[in-house]
Amino acid sequence: MTSSASPRLRHLGFFTRDMDNMRRFYTEIMGMTVTDDGSYGEPLREIAFLSSDPGEHHELVLAEATPETEGVGSAQQISFLVDSLEELRAMHKRATSAGHGIMYTTCHGNAWSFYFRDPDGNRVEVYTHSPWYIPQPHAHDFDLSLSDDEIMRETEAYCREDAGFMMGDDYKKKMADRMAKSG
């Protein structure tokens, strides 16, 4: 990679077997907006562009599956960032109220997450950052029904036991330095 290239993930696209159900899921449950939709290709098939950021035309593309694309691939996970534990709880409630069973809730040390399936069976993660860093992969259970203070105390204590523990801002600076040197 040359120093002038700095690719950053901005959107995901995948095939769906049920466009209407997937569009409803990503608008009603995940809060995204359809920014454009239409048809493309031969044979003609539906496509929808969705975003939660007015500065990004699309963060997610849904394309109607055809016999040729059916089963071509699936997402390992589709991750959505929220700003706080309060928003994480709200999303958890929104998903469960709509009948989407939660697969699991976990703390990665650097983030708190819960996982569930969209209508096509793709794993969806909703997460918020913590102020700490520990080496990944890492997961341990946490109770989203606890108060923010209780979750913060438990997570910090758990993270500080890891030999790779550091504050999140220190980790970001370390990565910025590493990325600048590798460019």
C-alpha atoms as a printed R data frame, in Angstrom:
    type eleno elety resid chain resno       x       y       z
1   ATOM     1    CA   MET     A     1   0.000   0.000   0.000
2   ATOM     2    CA   THR     A     2   1.355   3.434  -0.889
3   ATOM     3    CA   SER     A     3   1.412   6.263   1.606
4   ATOM     4    CA   SER     A     4  -1.249   8.143  -0.401
5   ATOM     5    CA   ALA     A     5  -3.832   5.363   0.086
6   ATOM     6    CA   SER     A     6  -5.820   5.170   3.305
7   ATOM     7    CA   PRO     A     7  -8.947   3.080   2.735
8   ATOM     8    CA   ARG     A     8 -11.605   3.146   5.474
9   ATOM     9    CA   LEU     A     9 -14.694   1.000   5.544
10  ATOM    10    CA   ARG     A    10 -17.697   3.142   4.697
11  ATOM    11    CA   HIS     A    11 -20.405   0.722   3.622
12  ATOM    12    CA   LEU     A    12 -21.410  -2.906   3.249
13  ATOM    13    CA   GLY     A    13 -23.426  -4.462   0.479
14  ATOM    14    CA   PHE     A    14 -24.989  -7.882   0.364
15  ATOM    15    CA   PHE     A    15 -27.614  -9.937  -1.372
16  ATOM    16    CA   THR     A    16 -30.978 -10.554   0.248
17  ATOM    17    CA   ARG     A    17 -33.689 -13.126  -0.330
18  ATOM    18    CA   ASP     A    18 -36.440 -10.846   1.084
19  ATOM    19    CA   MET     A    19 -35.931  -7.187   0.159
20  ATOM    20    CA   ASP     A    20 -39.100  -5.861   1.845
21  ATOM    21    CA   ASN     A    21 -38.401  -7.593   5.153
22  ATOM    22    CA   MET     A    22 -34.733  -6.542   5.151
23  ATOM    23    CA   ARG     A    23 -35.611  -2.934   4.253
24  ATOM    24    CA   ARG     A    24 -38.139  -2.836   7.114
25  ATOM    25    CA   PHE     A    25 -35.594  -4.323   9.531
26  ATOM    26    CA   TYR     A    26 -32.840  -1.836   8.689
27  ATOM    27    CA   THR     A    27 -35.196   1.165   8.724
28  ATOM    28    CA   GLU     A    28 -37.535   0.313  11.616
29  ATOM    29    CA   ILE     A    29 -35.155  -1.571  13.935
30  ATOM    30    CA   MET     A    30 -31.750  -0.112  13.043
31  ATOM    31    CA   GLY     A    31 -33.040   3.408  12.294
32  ATOM    32    CA   MET     A    32 -31.504   3.767   8.835
33  ATOM    33    CA   THR     A    33 -33.044   5.776   5.978
34  ATOM    34    CA   VAL     A    34 -33.471   4.588   2.408
35  ATOM    35    CA   THR     A    35 -31.530   7.200   0.432
36  ATOM    36    CA   ASP     A    36 -32.181   5.692  -3.014
37  ATOM    37    CA   ASP     A    37 -33.668   2.562  -4.499
38  ATOM    38    CA   GLY     A    38 -34.365   1.170  -7.906
39  ATOM    39    CA   SER     A    39 -33.530  -1.665 -10.253
40  ATOM    40    CA   TYR     A    40 -30.358  -2.782 -11.990
41  ATOM    41    CA   GLY     A    41 -28.768  -5.610 -13.911
42  ATOM    42    CA   GLU     A    42 -29.860  -8.396 -16.190
43  ATOM    43    CA   PRO     A    43 -32.112  -9.933 -15.059
44  ATOM    44    CA   LEU     A    44 -33.573  -6.777 -13.540
45  ATOM    45    CA   ARG     A    45 -33.481  -6.866  -9.732
46  ATOM    46    CA   GLU     A    46 -34.113  -4.505  -6.832
47  ATOM    47    CA   ILE     A    47 -31.429  -2.533  -5.036
48  ATOM    48    CA   ALA     A    48 -31.721  -0.198  -2.024
49  ATOM    49    CA   PHE     A    49 -29.189   2.218  -0.522
50  ATOM    50    CA   LEU     A    50 -29.477   3.008   3.198
51  ATOM    51    CA   SER     A    51 -27.646   5.356   5.561
52  ATOM    52    CA   SER     A    52 -27.753   6.732   9.093
53  ATOM    53    CA   ASP     A    53 -25.286   9.528   8.257
54  ATOM    54    CA   PRO     A    54 -26.422  12.477   6.124
55  ATOM    55    CA   GLY     A    55 -22.808  12.870   4.984
56  ATOM    56    CA   GLU     A    56 -22.722   9.324   3.528
57  ATOM    57    CA   HIS     A    57 -25.071   8.506   0.663
58  ATOM    58    CA   HIS     A    58 -25.082   4.887   1.733
59  ATOM    59    CA   GLU     A    59 -23.608   2.787   4.479
60  ATOM    60    CA   LEU     A    60 -25.537  -0.327   3.517
61  ATOM    61    CA   VAL     A    61 -26.610  -1.687   0.129
62  ATOM    62    CA   LEU     A    62 -29.273  -4.368  -0.171
63  ATOM    63    CA   ALA     A    63 -29.406  -6.170  -3.517
64  ATOM    64    CA   GLU     A    64 -32.047  -8.694  -4.446
65  ATOM    65    CA   ALA     A    65 -30.553 -12.168  -4.723
66  ATOM    66    CA   THR     A    66 -30.856 -14.125  -7.942
67  ATOM    67    CA   PRO     A    67 -30.293 -17.852  -8.477
68  ATOM    68    CA   GLU     A    68 -26.718 -16.979  -9.510
69  ATOM    69    CA   THR     A    69 -26.038 -14.920  -6.367
70  ATOM    70    CA   GLU     A    70 -28.044 -16.987  -3.857
71  ATOM    71    CA   GLY     A    71 -25.636 -18.277  -1.262
72  ATOM    72    CA   VAL     A    72 -22.633 -16.502  -2.817
73  ATOM    73    CA   GLY     A    73 -21.627 -15.156   0.567
74  ATOM    74    CA   SER     A    74 -22.905 -13.673   3.750
75  ATOM    75    CA   ALA     A    75 -21.714 -11.093   6.201
76  ATOM    76    CA   GLN     A    76 -19.653 -12.305   9.164
77  ATOM    77    CA   GLN     A    77 -21.279  -9.449  11.036
78  ATOM    78    CA   ILE     A    78 -22.711  -6.015  10.411
79  ATOM    79    CA   SER     A    79 -21.762  -3.627  13.209
80  ATOM    80    CA   PHE     A    80 -23.575  -0.474  14.247
81  ATOM    81    CA   LEU     A    81 -21.982   2.026  16.643
82  ATOM    82    CA   VAL     A    82 -24.122   3.903  19.177
83  ATOM    83    CA   ASP     A    83 -22.905   6.718  21.418
84  ATOM    84    CA   SER     A    84 -23.641   5.402  24.914
85  ATOM    85    CA   LEU     A    85 -24.754   2.539  27.124
86  ATOM    86    CA   GLU     A    86 -28.158   4.240  27.280
87  ATOM    87    CA   GLU     A    87 -28.447   4.037  23.482
88  ATOM    88    CA   LEU     A    88 -27.227   0.434  23.596
89  ATOM    89    CA   ARG     A    89 -30.061  -0.397  26.002
90  ATOM    90    CA   ALA     A    90 -32.568   1.403  23.755
91  ATOM    91    CA   MET     A    91 -31.429  -0.596  20.723
92  ATOM    92    CA   HIS     A    92 -31.557  -3.838  22.749
93  ATOM    93    CA   LYS     A    93 -35.150  -3.033  23.696
94  ATOM    94    CA   ARG     A    94 -36.036  -2.086  20.105
95  ATOM    95    CA   ALA     A    95 -34.666  -5.375  18.762
96  ATOM    96    CA   THR     A    96 -36.288  -7.586  21.389
97  ATOM    97    CA   SER     A    97 -39.622  -5.731  21.186
98  ATOM    98    CA   ALA     A    98 -39.677  -6.465  17.456
99  ATOM    99    CA   GLY     A    99 -39.182 -10.177  18.165
100 ATOM   100    CA   HIS     A   100 -35.484 -10.474  17.369
101 ATOM   101    CA   GLY     A   101 -33.925 -12.777  19.937
102 ATOM   102    CA   ILE     A   102 -30.595 -11.668  21.320
103 ATOM   103    CA   MET     A   103 -27.805 -14.165  20.634
104 ATOM   104    CA   TYR     A   104 -25.570 -12.772  23.351
105 ATOM   105    CA   THR     A   105 -24.422  -9.639  25.157
106 ATOM   106    CA   THR     A   106 -20.699  -9.239  25.677
107 ATOM   107    CA   CYS     A   107 -17.967  -6.869  26.762
108 ATOM   108    CA   HIS     A   108 -14.883  -6.782  24.545
109 ATOM   109    CA   GLY     A   109 -13.030  -4.515  26.977
110 ATOM   110    CA   ASN     A   110 -12.843  -1.779  24.364
111 ATOM   111    CA   ALA     A   111 -16.602  -1.947  23.715
112 ATOM   112    CA   TRP     A   112 -19.906  -3.286  25.005
113 ATOM   113    CA   SER     A   113 -22.041  -5.162  22.463
114 ATOM   114    CA   PHE     A   114 -25.043  -7.296  21.815
115 ATOM   115    CA   TYR     A   115 -25.596  -9.556  18.823
116 ATOM   116    CA   PHE     A   116 -28.718 -10.769  17.041
117 ATOM   117    CA   ARG     A   117 -29.827 -11.848  13.536
118 ATOM   118    CA   ASP     A   118 -31.417  -9.800  10.773
119 ATOM   119    CA   PRO     A   119 -34.241 -11.358   8.715
120 ATOM   120    CA   ASP     A   120 -31.743 -12.994   6.318
121 ATOM   121    CA   GLY     A   121 -29.767 -14.516   9.192
122 ATOM   122    CA   ASN     A   122 -26.783 -12.139   9.102
123 ATOM   123    CA   ARG     A   123 -25.247 -11.488  12.499
124 ATOM   124    CA   VAL     A   124 -25.795  -7.860  13.590
125 ATOM   125    CA   GLU     A   125 -23.726  -6.233  16.318
126 ATOM   126    CA   VAL     A   126 -24.757  -3.046  18.107
127 ATOM   127    CA   TYR     A   127 -21.958  -1.605  20.213
128 ATOM   128    CA   THR     A   128 -20.626   1.409  22.066
129 ATOM   129    CA   HIS     A   129 -17.028   2.185  22.906
130 ATOM   130    CA   SER     A   130 -15.551   1.934  26.381
131 ATOM   131    CA   PRO     A   131 -12.728   4.238  27.481
132 ATOM   132    CA   TRP     A   132 -10.291   1.297  27.724
133 ATOM   133    CA   TYR     A   133  -8.320  -0.997  25.485
134 ATOM   134    CA   ILE     A   134  -7.279  -4.606  25.955
135 ATOM   135    CA   PRO     A   135  -5.931  -6.916  23.213
136 ATOM   136    CA   GLN     A   136  -8.537  -8.520  20.964
137 ATOM   137    CA   PRO     A   137 -10.236 -10.858  20.486
138 ATOM   138    CA   HIS     A   138 -11.713 -10.719  23.936
139 ATOM   139    CA   ALA     A   139 -15.185 -11.296  25.311
140 ATOM   140    CA   HIS     A   140 -16.789 -11.652  28.680
141 ATOM   141    CA   ASP     A   141 -20.402 -11.456  29.778
142 ATOM   142    CA   PHE     A   142 -21.856  -8.311  31.258
143 ATOM   143    CA   ASP     A   143 -25.310  -7.359  32.480
144 ATOM   144    CA   LEU     A   144 -26.885  -4.554  30.448
145 ATOM   145    CA   SER     A   145 -29.537  -4.091  33.147
146 ATOM   146    CA   LEU     A   146 -26.903  -2.725  35.568
147 ATOM   147    CA   SER     A   147 -26.414   1.018  35.905
148 ATOM   148    CA   ASP     A   148 -23.791   2.753  33.780
149 ATOM   149    CA   ASP     A   149 -21.627   3.249  36.874
150 ATOM   150    CA   GLU     A   150 -21.803  -0.451  37.783
151 ATOM   151    CA   ILE     A   151 -20.941  -1.525  34.242
152 ATOM   152    CA   MET     A   152 -18.053   0.959  34.102
153 ATOM   153    CA   ARG     A   153 -16.635  -0.205  37.463
154 ATOM   154    CA   GLU     A   154 -16.893  -3.909  36.601
155 ATOM   155    CA   THR     A   155 -15.424  -3.434  33.125
156 ATOM   156    CA   GLU     A   156 -12.529  -1.272  34.273
157 ATOM   157    CA   ALA     A   157 -11.619  -3.735  37.021
158 ATOM   158    CA   TYR     A   158 -11.771  -6.620  34.552
159 ATOM   159    CA   CYS     A   159  -9.733  -4.764  31.917
160 ATOM   160    CA   ARG     A   160  -7.030  -3.689  34.369
161 ATOM   161    CA   GLU     A   161  -6.321  -7.377  35.069
162 ATOM   162    CA   ASP     A   162  -5.214  -7.837  31.426
163 ATOM   163    CA   ALA     A   163  -1.483  -7.340  30.808
164 ATOM   164    CA   GLY     A   164  -2.251  -5.394  27.600
165 ATOM   165    CA   PHE     A   165  -4.543  -2.871  29.329
166 ATOM   166    CA   MET     A   166  -4.270   0.791  28.404
167 ATOM   167    CA   MET     A   167  -6.553   3.773  28.177
168 ATOM   168    CA   GLY     A   168  -8.427   3.985  24.880
169 ATOM   169    CA   ASP     A   169  -6.981   7.401  24.012
170 ATOM   170    CA   ASP     A   170  -3.436   6.038  24.506
171 ATOM   171    CA   TYR     A   171  -4.255   3.133  22.198
172 ATOM   172    CA   LYS     A   172  -5.622   5.499  19.524
173 ATOM   173    CA   LYS     A   173  -2.426   7.569  19.685
174 ATOM   174    CA   LYS     A   174  -0.308   4.414  19.441
175 ATOM   175    CA   MET     A   175  -2.275   3.262  16.375
176 ATOM   176    CA   ALA     A   176  -2.090   6.711  14.740
177 ATOM   177    CA   ASP     A   177   1.700   6.622  15.166
178 ATOM   178    CA   ARG     A   178   1.887   3.061  13.791
179 ATOM   179    CA   MET     A   179  -0.304   3.946  10.786
180 ATOM   180    CA   ALA     A   180   1.754   7.048  10.044
181 ATOM   181    CA   LYS     A   181   4.983   4.988  10.099
182 ATOM   182    CA   SER     A   182   3.580   2.220   7.900
183 ATOM   183    CA   GLY     A   183   2.254   4.633   5.270
